[in-house]
Every structure is written in structure tokens, then in C-alpha cells.
Amino acid sequence: MPENGDGEKEKKEKERKELMQKLAVYLGIPWYMVSGLLIGYIAGHFLEKKFPSNNIILVICLLIGFIAGAVQVYETIKKIN
């Protein structure tokens, strides 16, 4: 009888571990977007100071950062499923 209880306990622990791993990945997804935008902003702000262009460079860098974050999110979701 103890074997059945142990097997069920191990199964629940395994399910809990898998759930926590997926949760960690899902909670990390917003950070990909934030970090892409932040890096794009920093790079754009730096380049804008070096080469003034009425914020065109800043907008381009933000778009590149957004796209990079979106690609990372897509790759992460694709890997999960």
C-alpha cells in the first residue's frame, strides 16, 4: 500500500515541477519585450545625441528593440509548445 501513495506523491511532485518551470518561462516573457525596448531606447538616445535627427534615430532603434523582443517571445513560445 505505501508504494501506491509514494507513486502518486511523486507524480504530483513531477506535475508541480513542470508547472513551475512553465510559469517561470511565462513570467519571463514580458521582460523580453521590456528589455528590447529599453536597449532600443538607450541605443537610440545615444545615437541621437551623436547624430541629431529630430528623434528619427530614436524611433528606429525603438522599433528594432520591439521587433527583437517580439522575435524572442515568439521563439520562446514556440519552444514551449
PyMOL commands that set and color helices and strands:
alter all, ss='L'
color gray80, all
select helices_A, chain A and resi 2-50+56-80
alter helices_A, ss='H'
color red, helices_A
deselect
rebuild
show_as cartoon
